[in-house]
Every structure is written in structure tokens, then in C-alpha cells.
Amino acid sequence: MPSCGRPGSSTSRHEDALYLRHIREAIVKAMAWAGSSRQAFFEDEFRQSAVIRQLEIAREAAGRWSEAFRQAHPGIAV
């Protein structure tokens, strides 16, 4: 959902913080669900699907960052 606030406004900063939180939560889940061994991960299609979905969530949240956030953090590729 696009920001309804002006670039750099407190609304867009709040949304950017929310998206960052979503990304962090998705990465933590993906890491936990990936398991401790490559073999276990690659043998479990359900586990793979769960991890892939969390990575999709992180990517979607990153794509919603405000333009002001992108300009302030040019080193973060989306």
C-alpha cells in the first residue's frame, strides 16, 4: 500500500519503520525454519516453501519503502 503522506513525512517514516519490522520478522522466521543442515532443508519441500514465502514477504516489504527512505539509504538494493 503506497504512503499517503508526503515524502519524508512522519507518516512515510512510520510506514518505512513498519516495513523494516516486517522484513526483520520474515528473515528471523526464514532462518529458524531453514533448519540447521542443508540436507534437512533440501529434503523437506514444506520447509523450503515456508522459507521461500518469508523471503517473498521481505522482498515485498522492501519494495514499499518510500522514495525518501530509498534516497537516504542508496546502498540498500531493492
matplotlib code that plots the C-alpha trace (Angstrom):
import matplotlib.pyplot as plt

x = [0.0, 1.6, 2.2, -0.5, 1.9, 4.4, 7.9, 9.9, 6.7, 6.2, 3.6, 6.1, 8.8, 6.3, 5.5, 9.2, 9.8, 6.8, 8.2, 11.6, 10.0, 8.2, 11.5, 13.2, 10.4, 10.4, 14.2, 14.1, 11.4, 13.2, 16.4, 14.6, 12.6, 15.6, 16.9, 20.4, 21.5, 21.4, 20.4, 17.4, 16.4, 16.7, 14.9, 11.8, 9.7, 7.4, 10.3, 11.6, 8.2, 7.9, 11.4, 10.7, 7.4, 9.2, 11.8, 8.9, 7.4, 10.7, 11.1, 7.5, 8.1, 11.3, 9.6, 7.2, 9.8, 9.2, 11.3, 12.8, 14.0, 15.5, 17.3, 18.6, 19.9, 21.2, 23.3, 20.2, 19.3, 15.6]
y = [0.0, 3.3, 6.0, 8.6, 11.1, 13.4, 12.1, 12.4, 13.0, 11.3, 9.0, 7.7, 7.3, 5.3, 3.1, 2.6, 1.5, -0.9, -2.3, -2.8, -4.6, -6.9, -7.6, -8.4, -10.7, -12.5, -13.0, -14.3, -16.8, -17.9, -18.5, -20.5, -22.6, -23.2, -25.6, -26.5, -28.6, -28.1, -31.7, -31.4, -28.2, -29.7, -32.9, -31.1, -29.4, -27.9, -26.3, -24.9, -23.4, -21.8, -20.2, -19.0, -17.4, -15.5, -14.2, -13.1, -11.2, -9.5, -8.5, -7.2, -5.0, -3.7, -2.7, -0.5, 1.8, 5.5, 7.4, 9.4, 6.2, 5.0, 8.2, 8.3, 4.7, 4.3, 1.3, -0.9, -2.5, -3.3]
z = [0.0, -1.0, 1.5, 1.8, 3.5, 1.8, 1.2, 4.4, 6.5, 9.8, 8.0, 5.5, 8.2, 10.3, 7.3, 6.5, 10.1, 9.8, 6.6, 8.2, 11.1, 8.6, 6.9, 10.1, 11.3, 7.9, 8.0, 11.5, 10.6, 7.4, 9.3, 12.0, 9.5, 7.3, 9.9, 10.9, 8.0, 4.2, 3.8, 6.1, 4.2, 0.7, 1.7, 3.1, 0.5, 3.1, 4.9, 1.5, 0.7, 4.2, 3.8, 0.3, 1.4, 4.1, 1.6, -0.6, 2.3, 2.9, -0.7, -0.9, 2.2, 0.8, -2.4, -0.5, 1.1, 0.5, -2.0, 0.9, 2.5, -0.7, -1.2, 2.4, 2.0, -1.5, -0.5, 0.1, -3.2, -3.8]

ax = plt.figure().add_subplot(projection="3d")
ax.plot(x, y, z, "-o")
ax.set_aspect("equal")
plt.show()
